[in-house]
Amino acid sequence: MPLHWKKILPGFIIRRIESHPQLQGIVSNTGWMMGDKIFRKAIGLVVGVLLARYLGPELFGEFSYALALVTILTPVALLSIDMLAIRQFIKQPSARDQILGTSFVLMTAGGVLAFILALVLIFQLRPEETLLHWLVGILAASSLFQAFIIIEFWFESQLQWKFNVYAKTSAFFLVSIFKIGLILIEAPLVAFAWAVLAETIAGSIGLLIVFRSRGDTLRAWTYSRSIAASFLKDSWPLIASALLAVIYMRIDQIMIGTMISSAELGNYSVAVQVSEVWIFIPVVICSSVFPAIVEAEAYSEELFHSRMQQLYRLMAFLAYAVALPIALFSTEIVNLLFSTAYADAGPLLAFLIWTGIFTGFGAARHQFIVARNWTRVNLVTIALGCSLNIALNLLLIPKHGAMGAVIATLISHWFSTHGSCFLFKPLRKTGWMITKAMLYPKFW
């Protein structure tokens, strides 16, 4: 599973890492994270392709609609406690059990709220469609079991991602095999929603088993009102940003399913699935170089902007390398993977794949904003991009169907990441740096 750094890095870098034991732990943990994400993306793509081929555009559209609606409420369930908890685990290791217990209570409450909101939304949006009610109800029930993810955050804070792999990725793999079995026996659509719920429950059980196998116990967990108050005070901007971001990413699917048809949404969801399969790479790269960015920011303004320019150029290079071949052969890729039943997804993919360049820039710009501590500016740009996306979807989907949603996504992603930079004086230099990267991409 992990990508072992001694097998992929040059000798002079290996010697540098071996001379710093703490750095070895960071690189090893990154290897586990990268290996885990690649494994999940590969297996997820295979299962997703098989499921789409089995269900056909209409039923796959129904499933995608339910999944998108539940996904939008994920920030409510998790309360964006992940980074706050990890920060506190590092700063106050002696308060570990209080942090674990308090976070568990808060996320349990968030999960109940997300479950109720999901049911209210689906009955309001599609009041007559019983199948969708069942799908959303079952999928949303996953939020009731997600509080155990706090154990995952604990392992992450200790640079022990391998334990998360043991627990959750094992569950993911077993349930993926189960989903393939459901396809072979031609199970009904609702069965796949139950499989998603089973994966969440199995992953939580896995985390509990690994946690207890290391000599830890849930009985030591305690609730702290002061920690809860601190988390709730600090988490609301993060919840708002995460909620806007996920609405930004999934509202188009909700609007297509509501305004057009499930079949149209099925084709659009296939295009989204292929276009998003690689975007974890820029996120991992940007997270990996973040310490170097922060170090440069403290050292000198010139070095800081030099490293940011390098990062933007790398993001552009990767995006072009992925987007060009996929755009040229989009129809052939869709027909090969998903069958000719999804032929209409080919043209959608040819345009949608270009959003990847702005996803990469967004991940890189986030490092810049965090290093400067300009989180409010980030929230405003996301809010503007989200609002623009919804407005364009309302305007374009009735006229152009799923292609209207693609156009809306492209324009709003460009505006949120690049265009909005020129509206705020602190980000104008960043805007010109991104422009330069688009015109002159570079591997490094």
N, C-alpha and C positions, 0 to 999 in steps of 0.2 A: 504493500500500500504506500508507504512513504517514499519520496524521491530522495535517495541518500546523497548528501551533498558531495561526498568523496568520489562519487561516480560521474558527476556532471560538472564539477568546477575545475578550473585550471589549477596546476600544482602550486603556483605562488599564492593563490587565494586560499587553498587548503592549508598551507603552512601558516598563513596569517590567522586563520580561524583556530587552528590547533593550539596556537600560543595564547588564546583567550578562551578559557573554559566557559564563561558566561555566553560568549558569542556562539560557541558550539551548541549550547542549548537552544538559542534563538533560531539558528539555522536549521537544526534538527526539527524543531517545532514547526517551522515554516515548510519544511519538506513534508511532514505529516499533513499539514493543512492543504498544501498544493496537491499532494497525492490523493487525499480524500475528495477534494473538489473535482479533480479530473475523473476519478472513478465514478463519482455520483453523476457527473454530466454525461459520461459515456453510457452508463447503465440507464440513466433517465431518458436519454435520447432514444435508445433502442426500445425501451418499454413504451415511450411516448409514440414512436412511429407505429409499433404494432397495435397500440390501442386506437390510434387515429384510423388506421387501415380497417380495423375490426368494426369500429362504431360507425364510420362514415361521417361526412361533413355535418349533418344535422344533429345527431346524437353527440358527436364530439363537441359541437358548438354548445349544446346544453350543458355538458360536463364542464367545459371551459368557462361558461357563464357563472355557474355555481362556484367554481374554484376561484375565479377572479373576485367575486363578491366577498367571499370569506377572506381572501388574501388582503383585501383592502382594510379589513378590521384587525389584522395581525398586530399593528402597533398599539392598538387599544389593549389587546390581550397581554402583551409583553411589557407595556408601559415604558418602553425604551430604557429598561433598567440595566441592560447588558453592560454598557460602558461605565455606568455609574458604579455598578457592583464590582466590576473588575478593578476600577480605580481604588475602591475602598478595600478590596482584598489585599491590594499591594501596599496601601498606606497604613492599614490597620490589621495586620495579620492576626493579632490577638482577638479581634472582634469577629472572626470568621463565622462562628455559629450564629451570632446575632444577625450578621449580614445575610446569611443563608436563610434563616428563619423569617426575617422581615421581608426579604425579597419574595420568598415563596408565598407568603400571605398576600402581598400586594398583587403578584401576578395571578394568583388564584382568583382574586376579586376582579382583576382585569379580564380574565378568561370568561368568567360568568357574564360580565357586561358585554363582551364581544359576542358571545353566544346569543344573548337576548337581542342585541342590535341586528345581528344577521337575520334572525327570524322575522323581526319587525320589517326590515328592508325588503326581504323577498316577498312577504305578503303584501307589501305596498306596491312593489314594482311589477310582480307577476301574480296577481291575486287568484287567478283561475287555474294555475298550472301546478297540479299536485306533485308531479314528478320532480319539478324544481324545488318544491318545498321540502321534499324528502332529501334530495341531494344536498341542499344548503344546510338542513338540520343536522345531517350526519357529518358533513365536512366541518361545520362550525363546532361540533362537539369536541373536535380535536383541541380547541382552545381551553377546554376544561381540564386537560391533562398536561398542558405545556409548562406549568409552573416548575416542574422538575428540571427544566432546562437551566435553572440556576446552578445545578451541579456542573453542567457543561461550562458555564462562565467561570466557575471556580477552577476547573482544570485548565481553562485557557489562561487564567491569570497566573498559574503556576508553570506555564510553558509545557503543559502535559496534554497536548491535543490528541496524542495517541489513545488516551483513555476514552475520549469522545468517539474516536474511530471504532474502538472495540465495542462500545455500547450502541451508538446510533447508526453507524454505517452497517453494522451487522444486521440490525433490524431492517434498514433500508434494503439491503441485498435480499434478505429472506422474503420480504413483502413484494419486492420486484419479481422474484420467481413466482410467488403466489399470484400476482397479477397476470403473468404470462399463462399460468394454469387456468385462470378465469377466462382468458381469451380462448384457450384451446377447448374449453367445455362450453363456450358460447354463453357465458353468464350474462345476466341483465345488467343494465347500466348502474343501478343502485349498488350492485356488488362491488364496483370499483370505488365508490365513495366509502363503503365499509372498509375496504383495503387501506385507504388513506388514513382513516381513523385508527385502524389496527397498527399502522406504522408508527403513529405518534405514541400510542400506548406502549408498544413494544420498545420504542426508543427510550421512553421514560423508565420502564422496568429495567432496561439495560444499564442506564445511568445509575439507578439505585443499586443494582447488583455490583457494579464496578466500585461505586462509592463505599459500599459496606465491605467489599472484599479487601479494601485497603485499611480496614480497622476503624472506619468512621461510622457514625450512627446518626439517624435523624432525631433521636431523642435529645441530643444535645442542642438542637436548633431552638432558638428563642426569638421572641418578637420584641423589637425595640421601637417605641413610639418616636424617639428622637431621630433614629435612622430613617424610619418611614417618612417623617415630616421632611427630612433633608432630601430624600429621594424624590418625593412628590414635588418639592419646590424646584429641584434642579431638572426634573425630567420633562416638565411640560413643554419647553421649547424643542426638546428632542422628540417628544411624541408628535408635536405639531409638524416638525420637519419630516419625520418618518411617515406620518399619515399623508401629508401632501405628496411625498415622493411616491408612495405606493398607489395613491389615487392617480397620480400622474402616469404611472406605468400601466395601470389596469382599467382606468375609467373608460378607455376606448372600447374595450371588450364588453363592458356593461352596456354602453350606449348602442353598440352595434346589435347586441342581442335583444335590446329593448325596442330599438327603432326600426331595425330591418328584419333579420331572421336568424335562426340558429344555424342554418346552412352557411350563410354568409360569414357568421362568426367562426364556424368551423374552419373555413379557408383562411380567415385572418389569423386564427390561433395557430395554425400550422406555420404560417409565415413568421409569426412572433417566436414560436418555439425554435425554429432554425436560426433566426437572426440573433437570439439571445444566448445560444449555446456556448459562445466563446467569451462573453463579457466578464466572466469572473477573472480572466487573465489580467486585464488592466487594473482591476480592483486589488488583486493580490500584489501586483508589481508596485502599485502606489503605496499600499500598506507597508511593503517591505522597505521602500526607500524613505519612508516618513522620518525615521530618526536622522538620516543624513540631511533631509530638508530642514528639520528643526535646528540641527547643529550648524548648518550654513547660515540660517537666519540670525543665529546668535553671533556668528563670526563676522560676517560682513554682508552688506546689502548687495554688493556686486556678485559675490559667490552665490548668494541665495537666488537671485534672479537667473544666474547662469544655470544653476541646477534645475530650476523650474522650467527654463526654456528647453533644456535637454529632455526633461520628462514629457513636456508637451509634444516635442518632435517625435519621441518614441511612441507616444499614444497615437499620433497621426500615422506613423509608419505601420504600426500593427493594424490599425483600422483599414487602411488602404489595402494592405496585403490580404486581409480577409474579405473585404467588401468587393473588390474588383472581380475576382473569379466567381464569387457567388452571384453577383449581379448579372454577369455575362451568361451564366448557366443556371439561372434560378429555376426555370421551368423544368429543365432536365433533372435537377436535383430533387425537386418536389415530386415529379413523376416517378423517379427511381425509388425514393424513400416511402412516399405515401400513396402511390398509385395515381392513375389519371383521374380518379374521382375528385382529387384536389387540384386539378389543373389550373383553376382560377387563382390558386395561391401563388403561382409562379411570378406573375407580374407584381403582386403585392410584395413578395420577398425581394425582388430586384430593387425596389425603392426603400423598403423598410430596413434593409441591411446597412444603409448609410447612416442610420441613427447611431451605430456603433462608434463612429468617430466622436460624436458629442458625448456619448457615455464615457469614453476614455478621457476626454478633456474634463468632463465633470468630476471624475475620480481624481484626476491630477489637481484640478482647481480646489477640490475639497482639502487637499493637503496644505495648499497655500493659505486657505481661509482659516483652517485650524491653527496653523503655525502663527498666524497674525491675530488669532482669537476674534475673528470677525463673523461669529456664528449668526448674528442677527441679519447681516447682509445676505448670508447664505439662505436663511429662512425666507427673506423677502424675494430673492430671485426664484426660489422654488415655487413660492406662492404665485408669482407673476406667470411663470411658465405653466403651472397647473391651470390657472384661470384662462390663459390663452388657449391651452389644449382643449379645455371643455368648450369654450366659445367656438373654436374652429370646428370641433366635432359636431356641434349643434348646427353649424352652417353647412358643412360639407358632406356629412353622412347622408342626409336625405337626398342630396343631389348626385353623389358619386359612390354611395355605398361604402364598402370596406376600403376602397382606394382613397376616399375622402378622409378616413381615419388615419391612413398612412401619411397623407399630406399634412394633416394636423399634427401628427406625431413628429414628423421631420422638422416642421417650422417651429413648434414649441420647444423641442429639444435644442435646436440651434439657438433660439432666443434665450432660454434659461441658462445655457452654458456660455455662449459667446456674445450674442447681441446685448444681453442685459449688462454685460461688463461696461459698456459705454454709457450706461445710465447712472453709474455710481463712480464718482471720482477715484476712490481707492482701488477700483478694479480696472480702470482704463488701461493701465500698463499691461495688465493680464490679458485684456482683450486684444491688444496689439501683438502680444506674445503668441496667443492662440492663432491669430491671423497668420503670423510668420510660420508657425508650425504647419498649418494647412497648406501653405504654399511651398514649404521646404521641409518635408518630413525627413527624419533621419533615424537610423537604428540606434545609434548612440554616439 
